[in-house]
Amino acid sequence: MGTSAPPQSEPLLVVILGPTGSGKSALAITLAQQFAGEVVSCDSVAIYRHFEIGTAKPTSQQRALAPHHLLDVAEPGQPFTAGEYARQARAAIADIARRQRLPIVVGGTGLYLRALLEGLFPGPQRSEQLRERLRERAHERGPAYLHRLLVRLDPAAAAKIHPHDAPKIIRAVEVCLTAPGPMSQLWEERGRYPLHGFRILRIGLNPEREALYARLNQRAWQMFDNGLFDETAALLQRYGQRKSVTPLDSLGYKQATQFLRGELTREQALTATQQGHRNYAKRQMTWFRREPDVTWLAGFGDDPAVAREAAELVSSRITLRPGV
């Protein structure tokens, strides 16, 4: 495929971002097939093995269409930070480019994407004992309680974290209690380590909101209809109620767990999951709107017209190499 841009020394990295349910994976696979690419997942739940239905991971048929990376790389209960994701994803991207193929990062976990592209400051070592105590406190009193604590410890960090985002609140409180200064101060002093060596093309998917919500409602229904309750029951039997198995708190699995405990009816669990996905999509768009240099496409990634637009963007920037 031709290119309108002159050859450049740095390889291209394509990043597909957008809200859950917007067709990012479908678009990534289409581009991977068209441009000899490989897909690097950027999803904080899809990294875990044994969590299938509720994560909307690419199917085995989809994975057969293009190589995928950073799926099923961690055991549930195994600590996996944004920094660890960035380390593994950067290694995968470098390997893909070294083999003269096109790396395509796709996913909706904003913090993971920011860690990959912009880097994270080198904070203190994790204290799993402290984290477990903070998780218990969040479970007993709610994440808003810890957020109020963070407001006292580090108001600047608290202002950037949603009061219900327990993982980020726990990490910020942990830094405050174990580091020589608050997270916001360390960020200013130590800075970050951005990704170098690539020309980055950010493609954002922005489907019409009501159409997106309708698709999310249908997808949640399909998850439950396809066996999410059974999968969750098997996971609970396998891992018990350990708070360290954080994927069980993710959308769908949390509501299925509440149903299995008798806390919600099936209909209530479905409705809560649908509402949760819609709220999550809103938060994702708020986050991604702050990403720099995004070319936004109006529609779903599995729309042929959107796929053609995206392919034209890639084609205009890609550096052709022998065999690509």
C-alpha positions in Angstrom: 0.0 0.0 0.0 1.4 3.4 -0.9 2.3 6.2 1.4 2.0 10.0 1.0 4.6 10.7 3.7 8.3 10.6 3.0 10.2 7.6 4.7 11.2 8.3 8.3 13.6 6.4 10.5 11.3 5.8 13.4 8.7 3.1 13.1 5.0 3.8 13.4 3.0 2.9 16.4 -0.8 2.9 16.0 -2.9 3.5 19.2 -6.7 2.8 19.0 -8.5 4.3 21.9 -12.1 5.0 22.8 -14.9 3.8 25.1 -15.8 0.2 25.9 -18.0 -1.3 23.2 -16.9 1.1 20.4 -15.3 -1.6 18.2 -11.7 -1.0 19.0 -10.7 -4.7 18.7 -12.5 -5.1 15.4 -10.7 -2.1 14.0 -7.3 -3.2 15.3 -7.7 -6.6 13.6 -8.8 -5.1 10.3 -5.7 -2.8 10.4 -3.4 -5.6 11.4 -4.5 -7.7 8.5 -4.1 -4.8 6.1 -0.7 -3.6 7.3 1.0 -6.7 8.6 0.4 -5.7 12.1 0.1 -7.3 15.6 -2.3 -6.2 18.3 -1.1 -5.2 21.8 -4.0 -5.3 24.3 -4.3 -2.4 26.8 -6.9 -3.7 29.2 -6.5 -4.1 32.9 -8.8 -7.1 33.2 -8.0 -8.9 30.0 -4.4 -9.4 31.3 -5.8 -12.1 33.7 -6.2 -15.7 32.8 -9.5 -17.5 33.3 -11.6 -14.3 33.0 -13.2 -14.7 29.6 -16.9 -13.8 29.2 -17.0 -10.6 31.3 -13.8 -9.2 29.7 -15.1 -9.3 26.1 -11.6 -10.6 25.1 -11.0 -11.2 21.4 -12.4 -14.6 20.5 -10.1 -17.5 19.4 -11.3 -16.8 15.9 -10.4 -13.1 16.1 -7.0 -14.0 17.6 -6.4 -16.3 14.7 -6.7 -13.4 12.3 -3.8 -11.4 13.9 -1.2 -12.1 16.6 -2.3 -10.7 20.0 -0.1 -9.7 22.9 -0.7 -8.9 26.6 -3.7 -11.1 27.0 -3.8 -13.8 29.7 -0.4 -12.9 31.0 -1.1 -12.8 34.8 -2.8 -15.1 37.3 -5.7 -13.6 39.2 -4.5 -12.5 42.6 -1.1 -11.7 41.1 -0.2 -8.0 41.6 0.0 -6.3 38.2 0.6 -2.6 38.1 0.4 0.0 35.4 4.1 0.1 35.5 4.4 -3.6 35.0 2.0 -3.3 32.1 4.1 -0.6 30.5 7.3 -2.7 30.9 5.8 -5.7 29.2 3.9 -3.7 26.5 7.0 -1.7 25.6 9.0 -4.9 25.2 6.2 -6.4 23.0 6.1 -3.2 20.8 9.8 -3.1 20.4 9.8 -6.8 19.4 7.0 -6.3 16.8 8.8 -3.3 15.3 12.1 -5.2 15.2 10.4 -7.8 13.1 9.3 -5.1 10.8 5.6 -5.4 11.6 3.2 -2.7 12.7 2.4 -2.6 16.4 -1.2 -1.6 17.2 -2.1 -0.9 20.8 -5.8 -1.2 21.5 -7.8 -0.9 24.7 -9.7 1.3 27.1 -7.6 1.4 30.3 -6.5 5.0 30.3 -3.9 4.6 33.1 -2.2 1.7 31.4 -2.1 3.7 28.1 -0.7 6.7 29.9 2.0 4.5 31.6 2.9 3.0 28.2 3.2 6.2 26.3 4.2 8.8 28.9 5.7 6.7 31.6 5.1 6.8 35.4 7.3 8.3 38.1 9.4 5.8 40.0 7.4 5.6 43.2 8.2 3.5 46.3 8.1 -0.3 46.3 4.6 -1.8 46.8 3.7 -2.8 50.4 1.3 -5.7 49.9 0.6 -5.8 53.7 -0.4 -2.1 53.7 -2.4 -2.5 50.5 -4.4 -5.4 52.0 -5.3 -3.2 55.0 -6.4 -0.4 52.7 -8.5 -2.8 50.6 -10.2 -4.1 53.8 -10.9 -0.5 54.8 -12.3 0.3 51.4 -14.4 -2.8 51.6 -15.7 -2.0 55.0 -16.3 1.8 54.6 -16.3 2.3 50.9 -13.6 3.9 48.7 -15.0 7.4 49.4 -13.7 7.0 53.0 -10.1 6.4 51.7 -10.6 9.3 49.3 -11.3 11.6 52.2 -8.1 10.4 53.8 -6.2 11.1 50.6 -7.7 14.6 50.6 -6.0 15.2 54.0 -2.7 13.5 52.9 -2.3 14.9 49.4 -5.1 17.3 48.2 -3.5 17.7 44.7 -3.5 13.9 44.0 -7.0 13.5 45.5 -8.4 16.2 43.1 -7.3 14.1 40.1 -8.7 10.7 41.3 -12.4 9.8 41.3 -13.7 9.1 44.8 -14.9 5.7 43.7 -11.7 4.6 42.0 -10.4 2.4 44.8 -7.2 1.0 43.1 -5.8 4.5 42.3 -6.8 5.8 45.8 -5.1 2.9 47.5 -1.9 3.5 45.5 -1.9 7.2 46.3 -2.5 6.6 50.0 0.2 3.9 49.9 2.7 6.4 48.4 1.8 9.0 51.0 2.4 6.6 53.9 5.6 5.0 52.6 7.4 7.7 50.5 9.3 10.8 51.7 6.6 13.0 50.2 3.1 13.0 48.7 2.5 11.5 45.3 1.9 14.9 43.6 5.3 16.2 45.0 7.1 13.1 43.9 5.6 13.4 40.4 6.9 16.9 40.1 10.4 16.0 41.4 11.0 12.7 39.6 9.1 13.2 36.4 8.2 10.4 34.0 9.9 8.4 31.3 8.0 8.7 28.0 8.1 6.1 25.2 10.8 7.0 22.6 11.7 5.7 19.2 8.2 5.6 17.6 6.0 7.9 15.6 2.6 7.6 17.4 -0.7 7.7 15.5 -3.6 8.0 17.9 -7.0 7.0 16.5 -10.0 7.6 18.7 -13.5 6.0 18.2 -16.4 8.3 19.0 -19.7 6.6 18.1 -23.0 8.4 18.7 -23.8 8.1 22.4 -27.3 6.5 22.2 -26.0 3.9 19.7 -23.1 3.1 22.0 -25.4 2.8 25.0 -27.7 0.5 23.1 -24.7 -1.7 22.1 -23.4 -1.8 25.7 -26.9 -2.8 27.0 -27.0 -5.6 24.4 -23.5 -6.8 25.2 -24.2 -7.0 28.9 -27.3 -9.1 28.2 -25.2 -11.4 26.0 -22.5 -11.8 28.7 -25.2 -13.0 31.1 -26.9 -15.1 28.5 -23.6 -16.7 27.5 -22.8 -18.0 31.0 -21.3 -15.2 33.0 -23.0 -16.5 36.2 -21.5 -20.0 35.7 -18.0 -18.6 34.9 -18.2 -16.4 38.0 -19.3 -19.3 40.2 -16.3 -21.3 38.9 -13.9 -18.4 39.6 -15.3 -18.0 43.2 -14.9 -21.7 43.8 -11.4 -21.6 42.5 -10.2 -18.4 44.2 -12.7 -17.9 47.1 -13.3 -14.5 48.4 -9.7 -13.2 48.4 -9.7 -9.5 48.0 -6.5 -9.7 46.1 -8.4 -11.3 43.2 -9.3 -7.8 41.9 -10.8 -8.9 38.5 -13.8 -10.2 40.5 -14.6 -6.6 41.4 -14.7 -5.6 37.7 -18.0 -4.9 35.8 -20.1 -7.9 35.3 -18.2 -10.2 37.6 -19.1 -8.0 40.6 -22.8 -8.0 39.8 -22.7 -11.7 39.0 -21.1 -12.3 42.4 -23.8 -10.3 44.1 -26.5 -12.4 42.3 -24.8 -15.6 43.4 -24.8 -14.4 47.0 -28.5 -13.6 46.8 -27.9 -9.8 47.1 -29.4 -9.1 43.6 -31.9 -10.7 41.4 -30.9 -11.7 37.9 -32.7 -8.7 36.5 -31.1 -6.3 39.0 -27.6 -7.7 38.2 -28.2 -7.2 34.5 -29.5 -3.6 35.0 -26.6 -2.7 37.3 -24.1 -4.1 34.8 -25.6 -2.2 31.9 -25.6 1.0 34.0 -22.0 0.3 35.1 -20.8 -0.1 31.5 -22.6 3.2 30.4 -21.0 5.1 33.3 -17.6 3.5 32.5 -17.9 4.6 28.9 -18.5 8.2 30.1 -15.4 8.1 32.3 -13.3 6.7 29.5 -14.3 9.5 27.1 -13.6 12.1 29.7 -10.1 10.6 30.2 -9.3 10.1 26.5 -10.4 13.6 25.6 -7.3 14.7 27.5 -5.0 12.6 25.3 -2.9 14.7 22.9 -3.1 14.5 19.1 -6.0 12.1 18.7 -7.7 11.9 15.4 -11.3 11.1 16.3 -13.5 9.1 14.0 -17.3 9.3 14.3 -18.6 5.8 14.5 -17.8 2.2 15.5 -14.6 0.4 14.6 -16.5 -2.4 12.9 -18.1 0.1 10.5 -16.5 -0.3 7.0 -16.5 3.4 6.5 -14.7 4.0 9.8 -12.2 1.3 8.9 -11.4 2.9 5.6 -10.8 6.3 7.3 -8.5 4.6 9.8 -6.6 2.7 7.0 -6.1 6.0 5.2 -4.6 7.6 8.3 -2.2 4.6 8.8 -1.3 4.5 5.1 -0.4 8.2 5.1 2.0 7.8 7.9 3.4 4.3 7.6 7.0 3.7 6.5 7.1 0.9 4.0 9.8 -1.7 4.6 10.7 -4.8 2.5 8.1 -7.5 3.1 5.5 -5.2 4.7 
